[in-house]
Amino acid sequence: MAISLTNQCVLITGASSGIGTSCARFFAQAGAKLILAARRKEKLQALADELQQTYQAQTLLLCVDVQDRQAVMTAIEGLPPDWQSVDVLINNAGLSRGLEKQYEASIQDWEEMIDTNIKGLLYMTRAIVPGMVTRGQGHVVNIGSIAARQTYAGGSVYCATKSAVKALSEGLKIDLLGTPVRVTNIEPGLVETEFSNVRFRGDDDRAKSVYKGMTPLTPDDIADTILYAVTRPAHVNISEIFVMATDQSSVSHVHRSSV
């Protein structure tokens, strides 16, 4: 029997855009109450207003940068009593910077990817999962990438961070064996979000070229996939979902129309 999300508490990092925003909409529609975490408070507030108006959803906003360990711990420890029991954690916050060769790339870019994609995910997991174990209920969803499986030119550090997400997801599931807490790693291919704009630091033309001539996945596609994994019966753990657009067959194989 599928699990109902009515009144379940779902925490989404990186909720202010892309996959995080789509997850908020899908889970609000399913009846969950949402803790929306991101750095951009005005975007979080606009999303919360939309969710309340459209779905009458309860929301709590956390303006926090997952790279900041102390800020994460303080935010989670300071949750109001009615919001302390997080049933689903969606570790979605993540980014990529640049496409330079590894031996020429900006070390600051490396730090930002490692601190967000690996350490930020770990900080949030460490803050939330002990409560799940104590309560005997919970699900952790990590947003990985096709980049965990296939390294591409100029992306080796980003790929390494997503390989780490894959290993951390598998390791967390091993460590949670004997508890009812579930772990899922979602590994998408090309999804059209702000991802490429962030990678290329606001170069819209370069960002758009990533998806030119093909139909990429949308954030809603991934949110729908996550919702499916989370609502499976309690004895079912969807460990990994590897999902690509029909126009993509690997990191380096993308069908692009000439139109």
VONUPA-174716 format. One line per 10 residues: number of its first residue (from 1); their letters; for each residue x, y, z of C-alpha. Coordinates in steps of 0.1 Angstrom, whole numbers, plus 5000, padded with zeros to 4 digits. Layout:
! residues N
NUM> a> X/Y/Z; ...
***
This chain:
! residues 259
1> maisltnqcv> 5000/5000/5000; 5014/5034/4990; 5024/5057/5018; 5002/5088/5023; 5021/5121/5027; 4992/5139/5043; 5006/5159/5072; 5041/5144/5067; 5069/5169/5073; 5092/5172/5042
11> litgassgig> 5124/5193/5043; 5137/5204/5009; 5171/5220/5005; 5177/5242/4974; 5140/5248/4974; 5141/5283/4958; 5145/5270/4922; 5145/5241/4898; 5140/5206/4912; 5136/5219/4947
21> tscarffaqa> 5107/5242/4938; 5090/5214/4917; 5094/5190/4947; 5077/5216/4969; 5047/5219/4946; 5044/5181/4941; 5046/5173/4978; 5023/5202/4988; 4997/5188/4964; 5002/5155/4981
31> gaklilaarr> 4993/5170/5015; 5027/5173/5031; 5038/5203/5052; 5070/5217/5040; 5103/5231/5054; 5117/5251/5025; 5155/5257/5029; 5176/5279/5006; 5197/5310/5006; 5173/5333/4988
41> keklqalade> 5146/5343/5013; 5125/5364/4988; 5122/5334/4964; 5113/5311/4993; 5086/5335/5005; 5071/5338/4970; 5070/5300/4968; 5055/5296/5002; 5028/5322/4992; 5020/5302/4960
51> lqqtyqaqtl> 5018/5269/4979; 4995/5283/5005; 4972/5299/4979; 4972/5269/4956; 4973/5239/4980; 4966/5255/5014; 5000/5241/5023; 5017/5247/5057; 5053/5259/5052; 5083/5269/5073
61> llcvdvqdrq> 5111/5289/5057; 5148/5283/5065; 5171/5309/5050; 5203/5289/5053; 5234/5280/5033; 5241/5243/5036; 5278/5250/5033; 5277/5266/5067; 5278/5237/5092; 5270/5258/5122
71> avmtaieglp> 5241/5275/5105; 5226/5242/5095; 5229/5228/5130; 5214/5259/5146; 5186/5260/5121; 5176/5224/5127; 5180/5226/5165; 5158/5257/5164; 5129/5242/5146; 5096/5249/5164
81> pdwqsvdvli> 5082/5218/5182; 5055/5211/5155; 5082/5210/5129; 5109/5189/5146; 5098/5155/5133; 5111/5155/5097; 5097/5125/5078; 5113/5131/5044; 5146/5149/5038; 5153/5159/5002
91> nnaglsrgle> 5190/5168/4998; 5186/5188/4966; 5210/5218/4971; 5239/5214/4947; 5257/5232/4920; 5285/5230/4894; 5311/5257/4885; 5329/5260/4852; 5342/5236/4826; 5379/5242/4829
101> kqyeasiqdw> 5405/5215/4828; 5412/5200/4863; 5448/5213/4863; 5437/5248/4853; 5404/5253/4872; 5396/5277/4899; 5402/5262/4934; 5374/5284/4947; 5351/5267/4922; 5362/5233/4936
111> eemidtnikg> 5356/5245/4972; 5321/5256/4964; 5311/5223/4947; 5326/5202/4974; 5312/5223/5003; 5277/5223/4988; 5274/5189/4971; 5292/5168/4996; 5296/5186/5029; 5263/5204/5028
121> llymtraivp> 5245/5171/5021; 5263/5155/5050; 5256/5184/5074; 5219/5182/5067; 5218/5144/5069; 5237/5144/5102; 5213/5170/5116; 5181/5152/5106; 5186/5114/5104; 5192/5107/5142
131> gmvtrgqghv> 5156/5119/5148; 5143/5096/5121; 5160/5067/5137; 5147/5076/5171; 5111/5079/5158; 5114/5048/5136; 5103/5066/5105; 5119/5085/5077; 5132/5087/5041; 5163/5105/5028
141> vnigsiaarq> 5164/5114/4991; 5197/5126/4977; 5199/5143/4943; 5229/5128/4926; 5236/5128/4889; 5245/5108/4858; 5279/5125/4865; 5284/5100/4893; 5287/5072/4867; 5304/5089/4837
151> tyaggsvyca> 5331/5116/4839; 5331/5143/4812; 5357/5168/4800; 5360/5197/4823; 5337/5182/4849; 5359/5159/4869; 5355/5177/4903; 5317/5180/4899; 5316/5143/4888; 5337/5134/4919
161> tksavkalse> 5312/5152/4941; 5283/5133/4926; 5302/5100/4929; 5305/5109/4965; 5267/5114/4968; 5263/5079/4953; 5288/5064/4979; 5272/5084/5007; 5237/5072/4998; 5248/5036/4996
171> glkidllgtp> 5268/5039/5029; 5239/5056/5047; 5216/5027/5037; 5241/5002/5050; 5244/5022/5083; 5206/5023/5086; 5200/4986/5081; 5178/4973/5108; 5159/5006/5110; 5128/5015/5090
181> vrvtniepgl> 5145/5046/5075; 5149/5045/5037; 5174/5060/5014; 5171/5069/4977; 5196/5084/4953; 5181/5101/4922; 5206/5103/4893; 5192/5125/4865; 5208/5133/4831; 5201/5167/4815
191> vetefsnvrf> 5174/5187/4834; 5167/5222/4823; 5170/5244/4854; 5193/5272/4866; 5221/5246/4868; 5238/5257/4836; 5233/5294/4843; 5251/5288/4877; 5278/5268/4861; 5285/5296/4836
201> rgdddraksv> 5279/5324/4860; 5249/5339/4843; 5259/5334/4807; 5224/5327/4794; 5234/5320/4758; 5260/5294/4769; 5235/5279/4793; 5208/5276/4767; 5233/5259/4743; 5234/5229/4767
211> ykgmtpltpd> 5198/5220/4758; 5198/5232/4722; 5180/5210/4697; 5169/5184/4723; 5141/5179/4748; 5157/5177/4783; 5141/5165/4814; 5121/5191/4835; 5123/5197/4872; 5087/5183/4874
221> diadtilyav> 5099/5150/4858; 5124/5146/4887; 5099/5157/4914; 5074/5132/4901; 5101/5105/4903; 5110/5115/4938; 5073/5114/4948; 5070/5079/4934; 5100/5066/4954; 5089/5082/4987
231> trpahvnise> 5053/5069/4985; 5062/5032/4979; 5050/5008/5006; 5072/5009/5038; 5089/4976/5030; 5101/4989/4996; 5133/5009/4993; 5140/5024/4959; 5177/5027/4962; 5186/5044/4929
241> ifvmatdqss> 5167/5059/4900; 5189/5066/4870; 5168/5088/4846; 5176/5105/4813; 5157/5123/4786; 5148/5101/4756; 5172/5124/4736; 5201/5114/4758; 5218/5080/4762; 5250/5090/4782
251> vshvhrssv> 5269/5120/4793; 5284/5124/4759; 5256/5111/4737; 5228/5135/4731; 5205/5136/4700; 5201/5171/4688; 5178/5180/4659; 5192/5203/4632; 5161/5225/4633
***
